[in-house]
Amino acid sequence: MGTAPVKSPPRGRIGSPPQRRLSPLERARVAEIFRRFAEATADPRTELRYESPYTLIVAVALSAQATDVSVNKATERLFRVADTPARMVALGEAGLIDFIKSIGLYRTKAKNVIALSNILLDRYGGEAPLERAALESLPGVGRKTASVVLNELGIEPAIAVDTHVFRVSHRLKLSKAPTPDGVERDLMAITPAPYRTRAHHWLILHGRYTCVARRPKCAACLIADLCPSRELFLGA
């Protein structure tokens, strides 16, 4: 029996989003934004503390709707006693809660961390799988968490979109997409290839310390002259 050919989805549908195209002037502006970021911080890294791929996965999973500072305070104690899947499972859900109860959604996160640790022991010999599909299949590990892990470890260029990246991307007019997935697609399409492994961290750090939500520090911004939104905040 013959097989009918698979039809490609029409351009513009979710399965095949149109790539954003930049004018030469806009392409130069975007390249200059990232060139300045690179000049200021050549090798940006996550502010989450970790010791291994496994502890990175746990730290990123715990950081959802929580600050890196609060997660680091919790994991500093936690990873002394449970820095492998086996030790985490031995600690148990109730034991884990004692370490992370200062973090938002700690009960759900404890359940997910114990569940993913069991999966790592059962399916992967206690090792963290460093492949996107495998990571995203773990409890509490969605696309954003997988992107952070793969990018931080230098395995896959990825731009995870959190609230900081979303805000900065819109203010800089790098994207007009209304969803994190849409912003991610735009950023991956327009960020010059040499900068894609670091863009995620630059945008997060810029949003966390300079282009903050309520009173962006435009006077101290190294890309203020390249920002289309600057006039909105002058004198605020």
N, C-alpha and C positions, 0 to 999 in steps of 0.2 A: 504494500500500500504506500502510495506516495505521500509526502508530507507537504502541507501547504506552507508557502513561504511566510516567515514572520514579518508582519508589517511594522515599520518604524512609526512611533507615535508622532503626530503632527508637531511641528516646531511650536514651542511655547507651552506645551503641557508639562506636568510635573516630571514625567519620565525623561524629558529631553528639553531642559531649559535653554533658551537662547543665550549664547555667551554675550556678555556686555562688551561693546566695542568702544574704544576710546579714540578721540581725535588726537593728532600728534601733540597738540599743546597740552591736553589733559594727560596723555601718557607721560609727558615730560614732568608734569607736576607730581604725579603719583611716584615716579621714579625718584624725584628729588626728596619727597617726603621720607621714603624708606632709606635713601642715601644718608640723610641727616640722622635718622634713628641709628643706623649702623655706625656712623661716625661717633655718635655719643655713647653708644653701648654696643660694642662689637659682638659680644656673645651673651645675650640675655638668657636667663634661665628661670624656671619656675621658682617661686618663693616658698613652695612647699618643701619640707625636708623629707628626704627618703634615702634609703640605703641600698635598695635593690629594685628590680622591676616590680616585684610583688608589693613592697612597701609603697612604691609610687602609685600603683593601682589603688591600694587601700586609701592612701592620703587624698588622691583626687576624688575618689568616691565619697569620702567624708566631707570634702570641701563644698559639695553642692549646697547652696543657700547658707553658706557659712564663710567666714573670712579665713584666709590662710593663717593669720596669726592665731586664731582660736584652734584651728586644726593642728598647727605645730605644737601648741601647748599640750594638747591631748596626746599626740603621737610621740612626743618626746618621752613620755612615761610608758605609753603603750608598746612602742617598738623595743623597749628594753626587755620586755617579757614575752612579746609575741611578734616576731619579725619574720615568721615563715607561716605558710598555711597550716602545718601541723601544730605549731604552737598556738596559733589563733583558734583552731578548732578545740584544742585542749583547754584554752581559756574559757570558751563557751560564750553564749550570747549574754547571759547575765554578767559574767566577768568582764566582757567587753564594754557593756553599758557603763560600768563603774569608771572606765577610762574616758569615755566619750560623751557623758551625759551633759557636759557644758556646751555641746554642739547641737544645733538645730536638727530636728528629725532623727534624734539619736537612736530611738528604738527601731525604726525602719532601717537605718543604716547598719545597726548591729546585726539585724537579721540578714541583711544582704551580704555583709562582709563574712559572716560565718558560712552562709550558703555558697558564696563564690570560693571560699577557701576549701570547702568540702569538694567542690567540683574540680578544683586544681589538683587535689590529692587523688581523686577518683579517675580523672581523665588525662591528666598531664604529668603525673608523677611528682606533683608538688611544685612544678615549674610554672611560671607565668607564660601563657601563650602570647607571643608578640606578633599577632596577625589580627587585622581588624575584625573579621567576622567572628573569630573565636572570642575576642575581647568583648564585642558587643553582645554576645550571647550570655555573658555572665550577669548574675543578678546585681542590679544597681549600677551597671556599667553601660551607659548609652553611647551615642555617637560622640558627644562632646568629651566624655571621659576617655574614650578610646583615642580620640584625636590628640588630646593632651599627652597621653602616655606615649603614643607612637612618635609624636613630634619631639617631645622632650628627650627620648632615647635615640633620636636620629634615625629612626627606621622609616618614617614616611613623612614627607612635608604635609602638614595639615594646619588649618587655621580654625581652632575651636572658638566658637562665638559665645562668649558670656555677656553679661550686662555691660561690662566695660567696652569690649570690642564692638558690641552692637551700637552703643552710644557714640563712640569715637568714629566709627565707620560712617554713621549718618551725618555727624557734624562736619566731617571732612569731605562729604559727598563721594565717598568711595563706594557707597551702595545706597539705594533707596528701597531695598527689599524690606517687606514688613515682618519677615520671620528670620530667626537665626540661620536656618538652612539656606534661605535665599541670600543672606549676607555672606555666608560662607562661600557659596558658589561665586558671587561677585568678586570677593577678595581673592579667591584662588585663580580667577580668570584675569584679574588686572594687576596682581602683585608680580613684579619682575621675578623671574625664576631664581636668581641668586639670593633673594630675600625671603623666599617662602618658608624656609625652615625656622626663621626667626620672627616673622611678622606677627605671629600669634602673641609672643611675649612682649614685643614692642608696643602693640596696641593695648594690651592689658595694662602694662606698666604706665603707659601714657594716660589711660583712663583712670587708673587708680591714684596717681599722684599729681597729674597736671590738668588733664581735661576731665575734671571731676564733675559730678552730676549737677550740683546747684550753683557753684561759683567757680567756673573753670579759670585757671590761672594763666590767662592769655598773655599777661606781661612777661611771664617766665617761660612761655612756650617756644620751643626751638623751631616750630613749623607754623607759627602764627601767621606769617605773611603768605602762607600757602593754604590757609583755612578759609573757606567760603562763609563760615558761620561766625567769624571773629566779631564782626560788627554787632551781632546780636547781644554780645556779652560785654562790650566795651562800656565802662561806666556802671556796670551792674554791681 
